[in-house]
Amino acid sequence: MKTIYCIAALLVAGPTLAFEGPFKSLKFNDALTLAKKERKVVFIDFYTTWCGPCKMLDRTTWKDPNVVRWLQEKTVPLKIDAEVETALAKKFKVEGYPSLVFVNHDGSLINSRMGYLNAEKFLQIGKEILAGQDPLEKEKKALLENSDKNPSDRMAYAGILMKQGHYQQALDAYLWCFDEGHIVSPPFMGVRNSFLMRHFSRLSKKYPPTIAALEFRRDAIKNKIEEKNAKSADYVDVVSLNKALGTEADSLAIFDAMTDETEKKLLGKRIYGQLVAEKRYTDIAETFDLAQEVETCFKRYDQYKNGEPFEGMDKKDIEDLAYGYLTRTGSQLYQVLLGLDRGDEAQKLAARMLAVNGNASTHGALAWSGYLSGRPSQVNLDQAEKAYELSGGKDARVVRALAMLMATMNQQNKALSLLNETLLSTSNKMEKKMLEQALEKIKGS
């Protein structure tokens, strides 16, 4: 069973305008009033502008004639940006995107689902919900029947248990996936150290015993590392567990305590992102062949771009995902090269990235990485100004990058003016918070 999680779609670059489709332009309370009058329910598609599966719903499911007809006949359908209507998203316990929520006309929750659904699956689930059935119970039974052979099914089963409040059972199922899943099905290893860890992290916020279970496993691996009995997979596990526990600093502490250079390089490859964030550029240079990493970045970009689409995706989606990977990975490498004072290599990398796509996102990512490197230059300010021009000043991240670079170039007044002006026209609460933090940082510098 393939499930496309929105967290993976963070690779998609750039904002998009909200899709209207079959949805009504109504406030939530007005939709409740209309639903009561027409004897319908309210349906809400909670989305974000950066969510890949949300965009896939727009391109596929919400354009399907049968879905459009059913939504209009049975519901008052709304499409709501969860980062704008944060109170409403919190009311219905929206934890991921897209979240598809069915609500009675009195405002009470009927049922909800998270994630992409094709037209056929959405209609099946929607009809079951309105008939008073719980589709999760049927899915739970089907998943459990095959869960000893398929850890992905066991993980999905655990997700249903968590949603229903059966936290200890969910924890037991997730732990089986971690302890046994990769043995039963070796290809599960990639999921085990990515999506599974995110599920652990979410469960730990609802059920504290999750933390103790993860710490027990993490500490056992730390002992193996200290006793020099660790295998390559153990380094992956200790980093993944620390990330799920929110104790990433522990991975850095293990790295710093190591004396064996071979083992240190193994762990260093697993904490690359942390080393970048901490500006540990010398450690990165000692662990990675940066010139080779640049070539690998572009090679993987080509592979991703030419890959096969998942369900609900088209060629453009694949290209967006590939470009998102290149932008994120390439800009990190750019930051490292600048931090190491290898400016010529950095600018050659930037030129190659811009040759692939010279849009606002690429210019903005390079400018921000230049700022983060600790060695920003006029080149980075130029990149930020170009990103601002190409985005029409409507991308809050670009505005932040431009303002912070202005401040480093002794243009504090211009930076503050830019941020204040943008704040006046920004309604997105997360963007406002980001810009306000930049404003306070510049004022305090």
C-alpha positions in Angstrom: 0.0 0.0 0.0 1.5 3.3 -1.1 0.7 6.4 1.1 2.1 9.7 0.1 2.8 11.8 3.2 2.8 15.6 3.0 6.1 15.8 5.1 7.9 14.2 2.1 6.5 16.9 -0.1 8.4 19.6 1.6 10.7 19.1 -1.4 8.2 21.0 -3.5 9.5 24.5 -4.0 7.5 27.7 -4.1 4.0 28.9 -3.0 0.9 28.3 -5.1 -2.5 30.0 -5.3 -5.4 28.4 -3.6 -7.5 26.1 -5.9 -11.2 26.8 -5.9 -12.7 23.7 -7.6 -16.1 22.8 -6.1 -15.4 24.7 -2.9 -17.5 27.6 -1.6 -16.1 31.0 -0.6 -17.8 31.0 2.9 -16.7 31.6 6.4 -16.9 28.5 8.6 -19.9 29.8 10.6 -21.8 30.7 7.4 -21.1 27.3 6.1 -22.6 25.7 9.2 -25.7 27.9 8.8 -26.1 26.8 5.1 -25.5 23.2 6.0 -28.3 23.3 8.5 -30.7 25.0 6.1 -29.9 22.5 3.3 -29.6 19.4 5.6 -26.0 18.8 4.7 -22.7 18.4 6.4 -19.7 20.7 6.1 -16.6 19.3 4.4 -13.3 21.0 4.9 -10.1 20.4 3.0 -7.4 21.8 5.3 -4.3 22.5 3.2 -1.1 24.6 3.2 0.4 26.4 0.2 3.6 24.2 0.4 1.9 20.8 0.7 2.5 18.6 -2.3 -0.4 16.1 -1.8 -2.7 19.1 -1.3 -1.8 20.2 -4.8 -2.3 16.7 -6.1 -5.8 16.7 -4.7 -6.4 19.9 -6.6 -5.2 18.5 -9.9 -6.9 15.1 -9.6 -9.6 14.3 -7.0 -11.2 17.8 -6.8 -11.5 17.9 -10.6 -13.2 14.5 -10.9 -16.9 15.1 -12.0 -18.2 12.4 -9.7 -16.4 13.9 -6.7 -17.5 17.4 -7.5 -21.2 16.3 -7.9 -21.1 14.3 -4.6 -19.6 17.2 -2.7 -22.1 19.6 -4.0 -25.1 17.3 -3.4 -24.1 16.1 0.1 -21.9 18.8 1.7 -21.1 22.4 2.0 -17.4 22.1 0.8 -14.8 24.5 2.1 -11.1 24.8 1.3 -9.2 26.3 4.2 -5.5 27.3 4.6 -4.6 25.8 8.0 -1.7 28.3 8.5 -4.2 31.1 8.2 -7.2 29.7 10.1 -5.0 28.3 12.9 -7.7 28.3 15.5 -10.1 26.3 13.3 -7.3 23.8 12.4 -6.6 23.4 16.1 -10.3 22.8 16.9 -10.4 19.8 14.6 -6.9 18.6 15.7 -5.3 19.0 12.3 -1.8 17.4 12.5 -0.9 17.0 8.9 -1.9 18.0 5.4 -4.1 17.6 3.7 -6.7 16.9 6.4 -10.1 16.1 5.1 -12.7 16.8 7.8 -16.5 16.2 7.9 -18.4 18.3 10.4 -22.1 18.4 11.5 -24.1 21.6 11.1 -23.7 22.2 14.8 -19.9 22.3 14.4 -19.2 18.9 15.9 -16.7 16.6 14.3 -18.1 13.6 12.4 -14.8 12.1 11.1 -11.6 13.0 9.4 -8.8 11.6 7.2 -5.3 12.8 6.5 -3.4 12.4 3.3 -4.0 12.2 -0.4 -7.0 10.1 -1.6 -7.8 9.5 -5.3 -11.3 10.1 -6.5 -12.5 6.5 -6.0 -11.1 6.2 -2.5 -12.4 9.6 -1.4 -16.0 8.8 -2.6 -15.9 5.4 -0.9 -14.7 6.8 2.4 -17.0 9.9 2.2 -20.1 7.8 1.6 -19.2 5.4 4.5 -18.7 8.4 6.9 -22.1 9.9 5.9 -23.7 6.5 6.4 -22.5 6.5 10.0 -19.7 4.0 9.4 -16.1 4.3 10.5 -13.9 3.5 7.5 -10.9 3.2 9.9 -12.3 0.1 11.5 -12.6 -1.7 8.2 -9.1 -0.6 7.2 -7.7 -1.6 10.6 -9.0 -5.2 10.2 -7.6 -5.5 6.7 -4.3 -4.1 7.7 -4.0 -6.3 10.8 -4.5 -9.5 8.7 -1.3 -8.9 6.7 0.7 -6.9 9.3 3.1 -9.8 10.3 4.3 -9.9 6.7 4.1 -6.3 5.7 5.5 -3.8 8.2 4.1 -0.9 6.2 0.6 -2.3 6.9 1.5 -2.7 10.6 2.6 1.0 10.7 -0.6 2.1 9.1 -2.5 0.0 11.6 -0.7 1.7 14.4 -1.6 5.0 12.9 -5.3 4.1 13.1 -4.9 2.9 16.7 -3.2 6.3 17.6 -6.1 8.2 15.9 -8.6 6.2 18.0 -6.7 6.9 21.2 -5.3 3.4 21.8 -1.9 4.7 22.5 -0.2 1.7 24.1 -1.4 -0.6 21.4 -0.1 1.9 18.8 3.3 2.1 20.6 3.5 -1.7 20.6 2.8 -1.8 16.9 5.3 0.9 16.0 8.0 -0.7 18.2 7.5 -4.0 16.3 8.0 -2.1 13.1 11.3 -0.7 14.4 12.5 -3.9 16.0 11.3 -6.5 13.4 10.1 -4.7 10.3 13.4 -4.4 8.5 14.1 -8.1 9.2 10.7 -9.2 7.9 11.0 -6.9 4.9 14.5 -5.4 4.2 13.1 -2.6 1.9 11.3 -1.3 5.0 14.6 0.0 6.3 14.2 3.4 4.6 10.7 3.9 5.9 11.9 2.7 9.4 14.4 5.6 9.7 12.2 8.3 8.2 8.4 8.1 8.3 8.3 5.7 11.3 10.4 8.1 13.4 7.9 10.9 12.6 5.1 8.7 13.9 7.1 8.0 17.1 7.6 11.7 17.5 3.9 12.5 17.1 2.9 9.7 19.5 5.4 10.8 22.1 3.5 14.2 22.4 0.3 12.3 23.2 1.8 9.3 25.1 4.9 10.0 27.2 5.9 6.2 27.6 6.9 6.4 24.0 9.9 8.5 25.1 11.2 5.8 27.5 10.8 3.1 24.9 12.9 5.1 22.4 15.5 6.1 25.0 16.0 2.4 25.9 16.8 1.5 22.3 18.9 4.6 21.8 21.0 4.0 24.9 21.6 0.3 23.9 23.0 1.5 20.6 25.2 4.2 22.4 26.7 1.4 24.5 27.5 -0.6 21.3 29.2 2.5 19.9 31.2 3.1 23.0 32.2 -0.5 23.2 33.2 -0.4 19.5 30.7 -3.1 18.6 28.5 -0.9 16.4 27.7 -1.7 12.8 26.9 0.9 10.0 23.1 0.5 10.6 23.6 1.4 14.3 24.8 4.9 13.3 21.7 5.4 11.3 19.5 4.2 14.2 21.1 6.3 16.9 20.7 9.5 14.8 17.1 8.6 13.8 16.2 7.9 17.4 17.7 11.1 18.7 15.8 13.0 16.0 12.5 11.4 17.1 13.3 12.2 20.7 14.3 15.8 20.0 17.8 15.1 21.3 19.8 15.8 18.2 22.5 17.4 20.3 23.2 13.9 21.7 24.3 12.7 18.2 26.8 15.6 18.0 28.1 14.7 21.5 28.7 11.1 20.3 30.4 12.4 17.2 32.7 14.6 19.2 33.7 11.8 21.6 34.7 9.5 18.9 38.4 8.8 18.3 38.2 6.2 15.5 38.3 8.3 12.2 36.5 5.6 10.2 33.6 5.3 12.6 33.5 9.1 13.0 33.1 9.5 9.3 30.2 6.9 9.3 28.4 8.9 11.9 29.3 12.3 10.3 27.5 11.2 7.1 24.3 10.7 9.2 24.4 14.1 10.9 25.3 16.2 7.9 22.3 18.5 8.3 23.2 19.1 12.0 26.8 19.8 11.1 25.6 22.4 8.6 23.3 24.0 11.0 26.0 24.2 13.6 28.5 25.7 11.0 30.9 22.8 11.6 32.3 23.3 8.2 35.8 21.8 8.9 34.2 18.6 10.2 32.1 18.4 7.1 35.2 18.9 4.8 37.0 16.1 6.7 34.0 13.8 6.3 32.9 14.5 2.8 34.5 15.0 -0.6 32.6 18.2 -1.3 33.4 18.3 -5.0 32.0 14.7 -5.3 29.0 15.7 -3.3 28.2 18.5 -5.8 28.4 16.1 -8.7 26.2 13.6 -6.8 23.6 16.3 -6.1 23.2 17.0 -9.9 23.2 13.3 -10.8 20.4 12.6 -8.3 18.5 15.6 -9.6 18.6 14.1 -13.1 17.5 10.7 -11.7 14.6 12.1 -9.7 13.5 14.3 -12.6 13.3 11.3 -14.9 11.6 9.0 -12.4 8.1 7.6 -12.5 5.3 9.6 -10.9 3.4 8.2 -7.9 -0.3 7.9 -7.9 -2.0 11.3 -8.4 1.2 12.9 -9.7 2.2 13.9 -13.2 5.5 14.7 -14.9 5.4 18.3 -13.6 5.1 17.1 -10.0 8.1 14.9 -10.5 10.1 17.8 -11.9 9.0 20.0 -8.9 10.2 17.3 -6.5 13.5 17.0 -8.3 14.0 20.7 -8.4 13.1 20.9 -4.7 15.8 18.4 -3.9 18.4 20.3 -6.0 17.5 23.6 -4.3 17.7 22.2 -0.8 20.8 20.1 -1.2 22.6 22.4 -3.5 22.1 25.5 -1.3 23.4 23.5 1.7 26.5 22.7 -0.2 26.8 26.3 -1.2 26.6 27.4 2.4 29.4 24.9 3.4 31.7 26.0 0.6 31.2 29.7 1.5 31.8 28.8 5.2 35.1 27.2 4.2 36.1 30.3 2.3 35.9 28.3 -1.0 34.1 31.1 -2.8 35.1 30.2 -6.3 33.6 26.6 -6.0 30.5 28.1 -4.3 29.8 30.5 -7.2 30.4 27.8 -9.8 27.8 25.6 -7.9 25.4 28.6 -7.8 25.8 29.2 -11.5 24.9 25.5 -12.2 21.8 25.7 -10.0 20.7 28.9 -11.7 21.2 27.3 -15.1 18.7 24.6 -14.1 16.2 27.1 -12.9 16.9 30.8 -12.4 13.6 31.6 -10.6 13.0 33.4 -7.3 13.2 30.2 -5.3 16.8 29.4 -6.4 18.0 32.9 -6.0 16.3 33.1 -2.6 17.7 29.8 -1.4 21.3 30.8 -2.4 20.9 34.2 -0.8 19.7 32.7 2.5 22.4 30.1 2.5 24.9 32.9 2.0 23.6 34.6 5.0 23.6 31.4 7.1 27.2 30.7 6.1 28.5 33.5 8.3 30.4 34.8 5.3 27.8 36.7 3.3 28.9 39.0 0.5 27.5 41.4 -2.1 26.9 38.4 -4.3 24.3 37.1 -1.8 22.7 40.5 -1.5 22.4 40.6 -5.3 20.8 37.2 -5.2 18.3 38.3 -2.6 17.4 41.4 -4.6 16.9 39.3 -7.8 14.7 36.9 -5.8 12.7 39.8 -4.5 12.3 41.2 -8.0 11.2 37.9 -9.5 8.7 37.2 -6.7 7.2 40.6 -6.8 8.0 41.0 -3.1 5.3 38.5 -2.2 7.5 35.7 -0.8 8.1 36.2 2.9 11.1 34.0 2.9 12.7 36.1 0.2 11.9 39.2 2.1 13.5 37.8 5.2 16.7 36.8 3.4 16.9 40.3 1.7 16.4 42.1 5.0 18.9 40.0 6.9 21.5 40.5 4.2 20.8 44.2 4.1 21.4 44.4 7.9 24.8 42.6 7.5 25.7 45.2 4.9 25.1 48.1 7.2 21.7 48.8 5.7 19.7 48.3 8.9 17.2 51.1 8.3 16.3 49.8 4.8 16.0 46.3 6.2 13.6 47.4 9.0 11.5 49.5 6.6 11.2 46.5 4.2 10.1 44.1 7.0 7.6 46.6 8.4 6.1 47.3 5.0 5.8 43.5 4.2 4.2 42.8 7.6 1.4 45.2 6.8 0.4 43.2 3.8 0.9 39.7 5.2 -2.1 37.7 6.6 -0.4 34.3 7.0 0.3 33.9 10.7 3.4 31.7 10.2 4.9 34.2 7.7 4.1 37.1 10.1 5.9 35.3 12.9 8.9 34.7 10.8 9.1 38.3 9.7 8.6 39.6 13.2 11.5 37.4 14.4 13.7 38.8 11.7 12.7 42.3 12.8 13.6 41.7 16.4 16.9 40.1 15.5 17.9 43.2 13.4 16.7 45.6 16.2 18.8 43.6 18.7 21.9 43.5 16.7 
